[in-house]
Amino acid sequence: MSLHLIIGDKLFSSWSLRGTLALDLAGAPHTEELIKLNQPDTRERLLKHSPTGKVPLLKTEHGTIADSLAIAEYLAEQFPEADLWPKDTAARAQARSACAQMHSGFFAMRGNMPFDLSHDAPLSPTPTDVQADVDRMSALWAECRAAATESGPYLFGRLTLADAFFAPIAVRLRTYQVKLPAVDEAYVDTLYQWPAFKAWQKAGLEEIER
Ligand SMILES: N[C@@H](CCC(=O)N[C@@H](CS)C(=O)NCC(=O)O)C(=O)O
């Protein structure tokens, strides 16, 4: 199977990180192409691949798939042996629900705390709607842990697509130095130790030097 992932800058592109982590979970060999965002020719370059003009994009033998959630579902379907979602039906439903909530919400956090791997300062003061998003995130993670039926340090025990979807939030929480309950702090630590995340972080920080 030939898979080609098109992403934005590793330093800035949170949605691209989700696509890459989903491919890592699937154990899917693929090639990668990085299109720098916020350049005069960015839109023209993206439109050559997809009318969405957004990354990530996954080029497959079944066509070009736009959107990180669609990419995740495609990989789950194509690599069933990788068990990208939790095995238990109720846990799987909760994992899908959590990813969808991430995908279509948390706007205050996303808007006020832009993804930037090199950022290292708190918001001062923290806007009320951002704090509400942080509190809701913490509650959502607790709901995931409560639904988990497998063991391990990730949201549903073992690594699943839910962790790929929340890794960029872990970056925001850490780089904006958000105070978290110990259980969430430990989860952020766990995500920062995921080898595929570490590789992305290293490459992202190297983009600054270039
Ligand atoms: N919901 C989409 C969001 C994709 C998105 O907004 N990607 C941003 C980069 S993280 C983008 O491509 N922006 C285009 C641009 O900045 O020109 C997904 O899940 O893939």
The ligand as a Tripos MOL2 file, in Angstrom:
@<TRIPOS>MOLECULE
LIG
   20    19     1     0     0
SMALL
NO_CHARGES

@<TRIPOS>ATOM
      1 N1         -9.8930   19.9300   10.7710 N.3       1 LIG1
      2 C1         -8.7410   19.8940    9.8930 C.3       1 LIG1
      3 C2         -7.9050   21.1190   10.1770 C.3       1 LIG1
      4 C3         -6.7470   21.2730    9.2160 C.3       1 LIG1
      5 C4         -6.0600   22.6370    9.3780 C.2       1 LIG1
      6 O1         -6.6840   23.6400    9.7490 O.2       1 LIG1
      7 N2         -4.7560   22.6620    9.0620 N.am      1 LIG1
      8 C5         -4.0010   23.9020    9.0740 C.3       1 LIG1
      9 C6         -2.5990   23.6900    9.6260 C.3       1 LIG1
     10 S1         -2.5410   22.9900   11.2450 S.3       1 LIG1
     11 C7         -3.7770   24.3600    7.6510 C.2       1 LIG1
     12 O2         -3.6500   23.5490    6.7520 O.2       1 LIG1
     13 N3         -3.7260   25.6630    7.3760 N.am      1 LIG1
     14 C8         -3.5060   26.1380    6.0470 C.3       1 LIG1
     15 C9         -2.7660   27.3970    6.0020 C.2       1 LIG1
     16 O3         -2.3340   27.8660    7.0610 O.co2     1 LIG1
     17 O4         -2.5770   27.9360    4.9060 O.co2     1 LIG1
     18 C10        -8.0030   18.5660   10.1350 C.2       1 LIG1
     19 O5         -8.3460   17.8860   11.1170 O.co2     1 LIG1
     20 O6         -7.1570   18.1460    9.3480 O.co2     1 LIG1
@<TRIPOS>BOND
     1     1     2 1
     2     2     3 1
     3     2    18 1
     4     3     4 1
     5     4     5 1
     6     5     6 2
     7     5     7 1
     8     7     8 1
     9     8     9 1
    10     8    11 1
    11     9    10 1
    12    11    12 2
    13    11    13 1
    14    13    14 1
    15    14    15 1
    16    15    16 2
    17    15    17 1
    18    18    19 2
    19    18    20 1
@<TRIPOS>SUBSTRUCTURE
     1 LIG1         1 GROUP 0 **** ****
